[in-house]
Amino acid sequence: MNRNVLAHPLALLSIFGIFCALPAAPAMAGEGDEASVLRLFFEEEELVTAASRIPEEARTAPATVDVFTREDIESTGARTLADLLRTLESVYIAPQTSSREFLWIRGIRNRYNDKVLILMDGVPWRDPVYENAPVDEYLPLTNVERVEVVRGPGSALYGTNAFAGVINVVTRTPPEKPFLDVQAAAGDYNTREAYARGGFKAGPVGLFAFLRYFDTDGDGLDLQRHQLKQVLRQNPKKNVSGGLTFTAGDFTFRYEQVDYDHTFYSDWDVPTWRWSDEWYYYRD
């Protein structure tokens, strides 16, 4: 005859004794313990604004946020925003026939990069025609202090252009200690670059300014559309940009101008004698 062992008084007493002999379970981790764990992955002073449009710590932001400080940018050797984004998982960047850079985030793509919103100090920065988000030589990192990348939808806060992600580029402000930095470089494909940047602060008044020149013949695509051989093998690009930031107490004035032009690889049905004249030119 089968009997339920739990119904026997001795069995119940034995089980109760076993539970009493077990060590007490540790208390749930409090807020202080949670903060200590999060500090292992995020620096406490890392503040972001792209996640919810208000300054907050990256470790508690309600989104997947990657923060690149000025030290991070310099250590990676990144020259453009595209160089920086290539270091992130789930972000794919590749050249396209219009001499721009494709930007995919988590598999969401569009020919004109209009599913990713770029903010410059919180202000939308995009092509007024196709709403393209420029990540190539158009937007160098010469005067950038920090880059915040939100991988994932942000349309609830920013609208349709933030469907795949939001990138907030924070520019440099007048430094506490005066400095002047002048650099020049050269490379393959007749590439030349030179820039100067510097600033100072005297009491409540401060100034930061930069000037950059970049020119290259470029290394273009082997094939154009329809898998035809690319006659224009080179991909010239030129960028002349400069700007300044002036602060006086709580007042900030920032001005920047970008002159940028690059080739546009024409379709197969455009006469070859026109191909060398196909250019995009931006003055912003």
C-alpha positions as CSV (number, residue, x, y, z in Angstrom):
1,M,0.0,0.0,0.0
2,N,1.4,3.4,-1.0
3,R,1.5,6.2,1.6
4,N,2.3,9.9,1.2
5,V,5.6,10.3,3.0
6,L,4.8,13.9,3.8
7,A,1.9,12.9,5.8
8,H,4.1,11.1,8.4
9,P,4.9,13.4,11.4
10,L,8.5,12.3,11.6
11,A,9.0,13.1,7.9
12,L,7.7,16.6,8.4
13,L,9.8,17.1,11.5
14,S,13.0,16.0,9.6
15,I,12.3,18.4,6.7
16,F,11.7,21.3,9.1
17,G,15.0,20.5,10.8
18,I,16.9,20.5,7.5
19,F,15.5,24.0,6.6
20,C,16.4,25.3,10.1
21,A,20.0,24.1,9.7
22,L,20.5,25.9,6.3
23,P,22.4,29.2,6.5
24,A,20.3,32.3,6.2
25,A,20.0,33.6,2.6
26,P,21.7,36.9,1.9
27,A,19.6,40.0,1.8
28,M,18.7,41.4,-1.6
29,A,21.3,43.7,-3.0
30,G,20.5,47.2,-2.0
31,E,20.8,50.4,-4.1
32,G,24.4,50.9,-2.9
33,D,25.5,47.4,-4.0
34,E,23.8,47.8,-7.4
35,A,25.7,51.1,-7.9
36,S,28.9,49.5,-7.0
37,V,28.4,46.8,-9.6
38,L,27.4,49.3,-12.3
39,R,30.6,51.3,-11.6
40,L,32.6,48.3,-12.8
41,F,31.2,49.0,-16.3
42,F,30.4,52.7,-16.4
43,E,32.4,55.6,-15.1
44,E,30.3,57.7,-12.7
45,E,31.2,60.9,-14.4
46,E,30.0,59.8,-17.9
47,L,27.0,61.9,-18.6
48,V,24.8,61.5,-21.7
49,T,21.9,63.5,-23.0
50,A,21.0,61.5,-26.2
51,A,19.0,58.8,-24.3
52,S,16.3,61.0,-22.8
53,R,17.2,64.5,-23.8
54,I,18.3,65.4,-20.3
55,P,21.7,65.0,-18.7
56,E,22.0,61.7,-16.8
57,E,24.6,59.1,-16.0
58,A,25.3,56.6,-18.8
59,R,25.0,53.7,-16.4
60,T,21.4,54.5,-15.6
61,A,20.3,55.8,-19.0
62,P,17.1,54.0,-20.4
63,A,18.9,52.9,-23.6
64,T,22.0,51.2,-25.0
65,V,24.4,54.1,-25.0
66,D,28.1,54.1,-25.9
67,V,30.1,57.2,-24.9
68,F,33.4,58.1,-26.6
69,T,35.3,60.8,-24.8
70,R,38.0,62.9,-26.3
71,E,40.7,60.6,-24.8
72,D,38.9,57.6,-26.4
73,I,38.8,59.3,-29.8
74,E,42.5,60.1,-29.7
75,S,43.5,56.6,-28.5
76,T,41.6,54.9,-31.4
77,G,43.1,57.2,-34.0
78,A,39.7,57.8,-35.5
79,R,39.6,60.7,-37.9
80,T,35.9,60.7,-38.9
81,L,32.6,59.7,-37.3
82,A,32.6,56.6,-39.5
83,D,35.9,55.4,-38.1
84,L,34.6,55.7,-34.6
85,L,31.3,53.9,-35.3
86,R,33.1,50.9,-36.9
87,T,34.4,49.9,-33.5
88,L,30.8,49.2,-32.2
89,E,28.9,45.9,-32.5
90,S,25.7,45.9,-34.5
91,V,26.9,48.9,-36.5
92,Y,27.8,48.4,-40.2
93,I,29.5,51.0,-42.4
94,A,30.4,50.6,-46.1
95,P,31.0,52.9,-49.1
96,Q,28.3,53.3,-51.7
97,T,28.3,54.5,-55.3
98,S,27.3,58.0,-54.4
99,S,30.6,58.4,-52.6
100,R,28.9,58.4,-49.2
101,E,29.1,56.0,-46.3
102,F,26.3,53.5,-45.7
103,L,25.3,53.4,-42.0
104,W,23.3,50.5,-40.7
105,I,22.4,50.0,-37.0
106,R,21.0,46.7,-35.9
107,G,20.2,45.8,-39.5
108,I,18.1,48.8,-40.3
109,R,19.4,50.5,-43.5
110,N,18.5,53.1,-46.0
111,R,20.3,54.5,-49.0
112,Y,20.4,58.1,-47.6
113,N,21.1,57.3,-44.0
114,D,17.8,58.9,-43.0
115,K,17.0,56.4,-40.3
116,V,19.8,57.6,-38.0
117,L,19.6,61.0,-36.5
118,I,22.8,63.0,-35.9
119,L,22.7,65.8,-33.3
120,M,25.4,68.5,-33.1
121,D,25.2,69.7,-29.5
122,G,21.6,68.5,-29.4
123,V,20.6,70.2,-32.7
124,P,19.7,68.0,-35.7
125,W,22.4,67.9,-38.4
126,R,21.4,66.5,-41.7
127,D,21.0,67.0,-45.4
128,P,18.0,69.3,-46.1
129,V,17.0,67.3,-49.2
130,Y,17.4,63.6,-48.4
131,E,17.9,64.1,-44.7
132,N,21.1,62.2,-45.0
133,A,23.2,61.7,-41.8
134,P,26.8,62.5,-42.8
135,V,29.4,60.3,-41.2
136,D,32.4,60.6,-43.6
137,E,35.0,63.3,-44.2
138,Y,32.2,65.9,-44.0
139,L,32.1,65.6,-40.3
140,P,35.7,65.3,-38.9
141,L,36.5,64.9,-35.2
142,T,38.9,67.8,-34.9
143,N,36.6,69.9,-32.6
144,V,34.7,67.1,-31.0
145,E,34.7,66.6,-27.2
146,R,32.4,63.6,-26.9
147,V,30.2,61.3,-29.0
148,E,27.1,59.6,-27.6
149,V,25.7,56.7,-29.7
150,V,22.2,55.3,-28.9
151,R,21.8,51.9,-30.7
152,G,18.1,51.4,-31.1
153,P,14.9,53.3,-31.8
154,G,14.6,56.9,-30.5
155,S,11.7,58.1,-32.6
156,A,9.5,58.6,-29.5
157,L,11.8,61.4,-28.5
158,Y,13.2,62.6,-31.8
159,G,10.9,61.6,-34.7
160,T,11.2,59.4,-37.7
161,N,14.9,60.0,-38.5
162,A,15.8,58.3,-35.2
163,F,14.2,55.0,-36.2
164,A,17.5,53.1,-36.0
165,G,19.5,55.2,-33.6
166,V,20.7,58.6,-32.4
167,I,24.2,60.0,-32.5
168,N,24.9,63.1,-30.4
169,V,28.2,64.9,-31.2
170,V,29.3,67.3,-28.5
171,T,31.8,69.9,-29.6
172,R,34.6,71.3,-27.5
173,T,34.3,74.3,-25.3
174,P,37.0,76.7,-24.0
175,P,39.5,74.7,-21.9
176,E,40.4,75.6,-18.3
177,K,44.1,75.7,-19.3
178,P,45.3,77.4,-22.5
179,F,46.5,75.2,-25.3
180,L,47.5,75.2,-29.0
181,D,47.6,72.1,-31.1
182,V,48.9,72.1,-34.7
183,Q,49.2,68.9,-36.7
184,A,49.8,67.8,-40.4
185,A,49.7,64.5,-42.1
186,A,50.0,62.9,-45.5
187,G,49.3,59.5,-47.0
188,D,48.5,57.4,-50.0
189,Y,46.3,58.6,-52.9
190,N,47.8,62.1,-52.5
191,T,46.1,62.6,-49.2
192,R,46.9,65.7,-47.2
193,E,45.6,67.0,-43.9
194,A,46.4,69.9,-41.6
195,Y,44.6,71.5,-38.7
196,A,45.1,73.9,-35.9
197,R,43.0,74.2,-32.7
198,G,43.4,76.0,-29.4
199,G,41.7,77.9,-26.7
200,F,41.9,79.6,-23.4
201,K,39.7,80.8,-20.5
202,A,40.1,84.0,-18.5
203,G,37.6,84.2,-15.7
204,P,34.1,83.9,-17.0
205,V,35.2,84.5,-20.6
206,G,36.6,81.7,-22.8
207,L,37.3,81.0,-26.5
208,F,38.0,77.8,-28.5
209,A,38.7,77.9,-32.3
210,F,39.8,75.4,-34.9
211,L,40.7,75.4,-38.6
212,R,41.0,72.2,-40.8
213,Y,42.1,71.4,-44.4
214,F,41.7,68.0,-45.9
215,D,42.2,66.9,-49.5
216,T,42.5,63.4,-51.1
217,D,42.3,61.8,-54.5
218,G,40.8,58.8,-52.7
219,D,40.6,55.1,-53.3
220,G,37.2,54.6,-55.0
221,L,35.1,51.5,-55.7
222,D,36.2,48.9,-58.2
223,L,32.6,48.5,-59.6
224,Q,29.7,50.8,-60.1
225,R,26.1,49.9,-60.2
226,H,25.0,47.0,-62.3
227,Q,28.5,45.5,-61.6
228,L,30.1,47.4,-64.4
229,K,33.8,48.4,-64.1
230,Q,34.3,51.8,-62.5
231,V,36.1,54.1,-65.0
232,L,36.6,56.8,-62.3
233,R,38.8,54.6,-60.0
234,Q,39.7,57.5,-57.7
235,N,37.3,59.2,-55.3
236,P,38.4,62.8,-54.7
237,K,37.2,64.6,-51.5
238,K,38.0,68.0,-50.1
239,N,37.0,69.6,-46.8
240,V,37.8,73.1,-45.5
241,S,36.1,73.8,-42.2
242,G,36.6,76.0,-39.2
243,G,34.7,77.5,-36.3
244,L,34.8,79.1,-32.9
245,T,33.0,78.9,-29.5
246,F,32.8,81.9,-27.3
247,T,31.6,81.7,-23.7
248,A,30.8,84.5,-21.1
249,G,29.3,83.2,-18.0
250,D,26.2,81.2,-18.9
251,F,26.2,82.6,-22.4
252,T,27.6,80.5,-25.3
253,F,28.0,81.5,-28.9
254,R,29.1,78.9,-31.4
255,Y,29.8,79.3,-35.2
256,E,31.1,76.7,-37.6
257,Q,31.3,76.6,-41.4
258,V,32.0,73.5,-43.5
259,D,32.9,73.6,-47.2
260,Y,32.9,70.0,-48.5
261,D,32.8,68.5,-52.0
262,H,33.2,64.9,-53.3
263,T,32.5,63.0,-56.5
264,F,29.4,61.3,-57.4
265,Y,29.8,58.0,-59.3
266,S,27.3,58.3,-62.2
267,D,25.1,55.5,-63.4
268,W,26.1,53.5,-66.5
269,D,23.8,55.5,-68.8
270,V,25.5,58.8,-68.1
271,P,28.0,59.8,-70.9
272,T,31.6,59.1,-69.8
273,W,32.7,62.7,-70.7
274,R,30.4,63.9,-67.9
275,W,31.7,61.6,-65.2
276,S,34.5,63.9,-64.1
277,D,32.1,66.7,-63.6
278,E,29.7,64.9,-61.3
279,W,30.2,66.4,-57.9
280,Y,28.4,67.1,-54.7
281,Y,29.2,70.3,-52.9
282,Y,28.1,71.4,-49.5
283,R,28.4,74.8,-47.7
284,D,26.9,74.7,-44.3
